Amino acid sequence: MPFLLSVNLGAESPTEYSRIGMTGIDKRPVTGPVEVRAPGPKGVGGSGLVGDRVCDLRHHGGDDQAVYAYAREDLDAWSAQLGRPLPCGAFGENLTTMGVDVTAALIGERWQIGGHVVLEAAVPRIPCRTFAGWLDERGWVKTFTTRAVPGAYLRVVEAGVIQVGDPVTVVHRPDHDVTVGMVFRALTTEPRLLPRLLVADALPDEARQRARHGMPFELASDTL
């Protein structure tokens, strides 16, 4: 049974890689229950997890990026490639899962976590300079983009409380083939895929506009 291996919260800390000079990317595992709720629109709302800090509200947080999930199996693969340990939370993820193929999740796919919380896959994570600076890996934006295992931002459909060990159950899969991985590739290295994204009704407005107008992201500089 897929489950939550770790729930991770971040505090505000200084960084030279963000325009505002602060970041909440340093997520640390917690052991107790954590309340999950929709934080509000982007630019106003922060994290969907109570007690988790999001600093740059222009680019992070809000309802469509309320919770960031990354698979422990994918962290382990990165750890082997980079030759260094990557603890749960190392990628700034709120939820470290076991037994979930996060990259293969469909946009609009819903996961029930524990008894009450329901989250919906919304959009992949796009790497930024803060992420590269946090990991202190030269060329990280390119490396992460090339591998195309981005993890998923989730929106909160049903609020409640989660904790380590909660089962993760897929309770809805929409009738299309647009995965988190496809959206990531379309928005970065394979813009020819952009028109295919439009069949995913749950795709956030910003990504939908990029798909409609053929506008992939201009990736951040790899210079640390």
C-alpha positions in Angstrom: 0.0 0.0 0.0 1.4 3.4 -0.9 1.9 5.7 2.1 3.4 8.9 3.4 7.0 8.2 4.5 7.5 11.8 5.7 5.6 15.0 6.2 8.0 18.0 5.9 7.6 21.6 7.0 9.9 24.6 6.4 10.8 27.7 8.3 12.0 31.0 6.7 15.7 31.2 6.1 18.0 33.6 4.2 19.3 32.9 0.7 21.2 34.8 -1.9 19.4 33.0 -4.7 16.0 34.5 -4.3 15.1 38.1 -5.2 13.5 38.6 -1.8 16.5 37.1 0.0 14.4 34.5 2.0 13.2 31.0 1.3 11.2 28.2 2.9 12.8 25.4 0.9 14.5 23.9 3.9 11.8 21.4 4.8 12.3 19.1 7.8 10.3 16.0 8.8 7.8 16.3 11.6 6.3 13.4 13.6 2.9 14.7 14.7 -0.3 15.4 12.8 -0.4 18.3 10.4 -3.4 20.3 9.3 -4.0 20.6 5.5 -6.2 23.2 3.9 -6.5 25.3 0.8 -4.3 28.3 1.3 -6.0 30.8 -1.2 -5.0 32.1 -4.6 -1.4 32.5 -5.7 0.1 35.7 -4.6 -1.9 35.7 -1.4 -2.0 32.1 -0.1 1.1 30.3 0.9 1.4 26.6 1.8 -1.4 24.2 2.2 0.2 22.7 5.3 -0.3 24.7 8.5 3.2 25.5 10.0 4.9 25.5 6.6 6.5 28.7 5.3 6.4 30.0 1.8 8.4 33.2 1.3 8.1 34.2 -2.4 4.4 34.2 -3.0 4.8 35.5 -6.5 6.2 32.2 -7.7 5.3 29.7 -5.0 2.3 28.6 -2.9 -1.4 29.3 -3.5 -4.2 26.8 -4.3 -2.6 25.2 -7.4 0.8 24.8 -5.6 -0.5 24.1 -2.1 1.4 20.9 -1.4 4.5 19.6 -3.1 5.0 15.8 -3.3 8.1 13.8 -4.3 8.7 10.1 -4.3 11.3 8.6 -2.0 12.2 6.2 -4.8 13.1 9.2 -7.0 15.1 10.8 -4.2 17.1 7.6 -3.8 17.8 7.5 -7.6 19.1 11.1 -7.3 21.1 10.2 -4.3 22.9 7.5 -6.2 23.5 9.8 -9.2 24.8 12.7 -7.1 26.8 10.5 -4.7 25.3 12.1 -1.5 22.5 11.4 0.9 19.2 13.2 0.3 17.0 13.1 3.4 13.3 13.4 3.2 12.5 17.0 2.5 15.8 17.6 0.6 14.0 18.8 -2.5 11.7 21.1 -0.5 8.9 18.7 -0.7 6.1 18.7 1.8 5.2 15.0 1.3 7.7 12.3 0.7 5.8 9.3 -0.6 6.5 5.6 -0.9 5.0 3.4 -3.6 3.6 6.3 -5.6 4.7 7.0 -9.2 4.3 10.8 -8.8 5.6 11.6 -12.3 3.0 9.3 -13.8 0.1 10.9 -12.0 -2.5 12.4 -14.3 -3.4 16.1 -14.0 -6.6 16.1 -12.0 -5.9 12.7 -10.4 -7.0 12.6 -6.8 -5.3 11.0 -3.9 -7.0 10.3 -0.5 -4.4 10.5 2.3 -5.5 9.0 5.5 -9.2 9.1 6.4 -10.3 12.5 5.1 -7.7 14.6 3.1 -8.1 14.6 -0.7 -5.4 16.2 -2.9 -5.4 16.7 -6.6 -2.4 16.7 -9.0 -2.2 20.1 -10.6 1.2 20.9 -12.1 4.9 19.8 -12.0 7.6 21.7 -10.2 9.8 23.9 -12.4 13.3 24.2 -11.1 14.6 27.7 -10.1 17.9 29.2 -8.9 16.8 28.9 -5.3 16.5 25.1 -5.7 19.9 25.0 -7.4 21.5 27.1 -4.7 19.9 25.1 -1.9 21.3 21.8 -3.3 24.7 23.5 -4.2 24.9 21.5 -7.4 26.4 23.2 -10.4 24.3 22.8 -13.5 21.4 21.6 -11.4 18.6 23.3 -13.3 19.7 21.6 -16.5 20.3 18.2 -14.8 16.9 18.2 -13.1 15.2 19.3 -16.3 16.9 16.7 -18.4 15.9 13.8 -16.1 12.2 15.1 -16.1 11.2 13.6 -12.7 9.8 16.8 -11.2 7.4 15.8 -8.5 3.9 17.2 -8.3 2.2 20.2 -6.9 -1.2 19.3 -5.5 -4.3 21.3 -4.7 -6.4 20.6 -1.6 -9.9 19.3 -2.5 -10.8 18.0 1.0 -9.1 19.5 4.1 -8.2 17.6 7.2 -5.2 16.2 9.1 -2.4 14.0 7.8 0.6 12.3 9.4 3.5 10.0 8.7 2.3 6.5 7.8 -1.0 7.5 6.3 -2.0 5.4 3.3 -2.2 7.1 -0.1 -5.1 5.9 -2.3 -5.9 7.0 -5.8 -9.7 7.7 -5.7 -10.1 9.4 -9.1 -8.2 9.2 -12.5 -9.5 11.5 -15.2 -10.1 10.3 -18.8 -7.0 11.7 -20.5 -3.3 10.9 -20.8 -1.8 14.1 -19.6 0.7 13.2 -16.8 2.7 15.4 -14.5 5.8 14.2 -16.5 4.2 15.2 -19.8 3.4 18.7 -18.6 6.9 19.1 -17.3 8.4 18.1 -20.6 6.0 20.3 -22.6 6.8 23.3 -20.5 10.5 22.8 -20.7 12.3 20.7 -23.3 9.4 19.4 -25.6 7.2 22.4 -26.4 5.7 20.4 -29.3 3.6 18.6 -26.6 2.0 21.9 -25.4 -1.3 21.5 -27.5 -1.8 18.1 -26.0 -2.1 19.5 -22.5 -5.4 21.4 -23.2 -7.5 18.3 -22.7 -6.7 18.3 -19.0 -9.4 20.4 -17.4 -7.6 20.5 -14.1 -4.5 22.2 -15.6 -4.0 25.5 -13.8 -4.7 28.7 -15.8 -1.0 29.8 -16.1 0.0 26.4 -17.6 -3.1 26.4 -19.8 -2.3 29.8 -21.2 1.3 28.7 -22.0 -0.1 25.5 -23.7 -2.6 27.5 -25.7 0.0 30.1 -26.9 2.9 27.7 -27.3 5.0 29.4 -24.5 7.3 27.1 -22.6 9.2 28.4 -19.5 12.5 30.1 -19.9 14.5 28.2 -17.4 16.6 29.9 -14.7 20.3 30.3 -15.2 22.5 27.5 -13.8 25.0 29.9 -12.5 25.5 29.6 -8.7 
